[in-house]
Amino acid sequence: MTLAESFQGAVGIVDENIWYIAFILIIGGGIFLTFSSRWIQLTSFVESLRLSLFGARKTSARAVTSSEAFWVGIGARIGIGNIAGVAIAIIMGGAGAIFWLWVFAFIGSASCFAECTLGQIFKEKKSDGLFHGGPAYYIRDGLKSPKFASFISILLIATYSVGFIGIQATSANSAFVAAFPFDGNDLLFAMILATVAALIIYRGVKGVARASAKMVPAMAILWFAVVIVTIASNWRFLDDAVVMIFEGAFGMDSILGGTLGAAILWGLKRGVFSNEAGIGSVPNVSSAADVGHPVEQGLVQSFGVFMDTLICTGTAFVILTVPQLVTSTGQEGGVPLVAAALSAGPLGQYSAAVLAIFILMFVLASIVSSFSLCEANVKFLTNKPIYSKLLKVVIISTVFIASLAPAGLIWSLADVFMAILGISNMTAVLLLRGYIAEALKDYRRQKSEDKDPLFRVGDMPLDISGITVWGDRSGIDPGTKPRIEKG
């Protein structure tokens, strides 16, 4: 056994075992938050939809609006997880994994609501005039634990600069190798991807970020259109697909054959990778929104989980309505499986090339969003420029190495990072649940009085010493404490 094989085996063992702990905290915590919020994802679904699509008023002309933060969050979520991730869930956990992906998305909506509400409560206004927040901020200022905050910042950087970007790279390379077969194509595409990543990071990250903000929603809509057309062409097998999902989740063959556990676990892992609920990444984006009440952005991002899951479901039906496909190829077969399923529809022989283009667009956008998230957490830790430069080198190196590494190793490595991140973030969210409960209580009270909710931190019967931007929202200078309104 080679050193690489030994390493891959060790990572696989850790990946398999750590998710039992992650399952308890991510799912158990999500269930607790669902009950404690009185089923927020159901009772406030219409409100979530309204805020997501039409937004709410903001308190300054320059800041990010609620709906803008929603679309940025959707752009960050939609990508490889909705394509290759869904295929891998079916390969490794069977069709029943899709049912559990739905279940965990429902539960994760409450987790996403909670973490994004916390991100809003504990965000801070910096010298650039914009709001910044995320797990590091609510852990440092809410839990009063700077060391824990630094740890989760480092973990976010590792998860995205190595794990998530690694998955983007291996999936993109796999797509291009399948679409354009020739000798040495894997090395050539790895070099091209690394070069493009370097150009984006060193020369054009702002321009690409602006372009991707418009491009990704359009690509997501276009992908969904491709999915709908493909499913429609195979509509005769729709009922078979539904049966496969529910039999895989509840059938006696699944229970007696021991595949039920695999369906549950893979539904969770690929669902969390796709919608990112509970792992602390989305609050980094949503905290930038300038809203009247923290709960507004919590509801917006909760709806984002629903949107992401809708696209995952479409990909699943593309695969499951082609019953002759063989899905026992392992994690490296995610992209080829989707390409094979698409080829049974109108795209035919062009499916691999079309899929490669979609994946490339999503990967470029993901590199931008992942780099921005990592850089924000690097700056939370230190202002020394050397570390931002080092981050760029790590990301470019990851793109090249991951493009050539075994796909199973990259997915397992990302899963390990993601599990630790989910365990850490959900622990913090549950410890800070009092702030979530009080904010939600205040929001619902004001809505019942037919008011446009406005959050005043002085009304919160908790320690507010770590909250710096709420209260009187006017005339707040960056880095100063606001005047707290009472009553």
Secondary structure, DSSP 8 states (H G I E B T S, - for coil): --HHHHHHHHHHHHHHHHHHHHIIIIIHHHHHHHHHTTSHHHHTHHHHHHHHHH----SSSSSB-HHHHHHHHHHHHSSHIIIIIHHHHHHHH-THHHHHHHHHHHHHHHHHHHHHHHHHHT-EE-TTSSEE-SHHHHHHHHS--HHHHHHHHHHHHHIIIIIIHHHHHHHHHHHHHHHS--TTHHHHHHHHHHHHHHHHHHT-HHHHHHHHHHHHHHHHHHHHHHHHHHHHHTGGGHHHHHHHHHHHHH-HHHHHTT-HHHHHHHHHHHHHHHH-TTSSSHHHHHTTB--SSHHHHHHHHHHHHHHHHHHHHHHHHHHHT-TT----S-GGGHHHHHHHHHHTTTTGGGHHHHHHHHHHHHHHHHHHHHHHHHHHHHHHH---HHHHHHHHHHHHHHHHHHHHS-HHHHHHHHHHHHHHHHHHHHHHHHHTHHHHHHHHHHHHHHHHTT------GGG-SS--TT--S-SS-TT--TTS-------
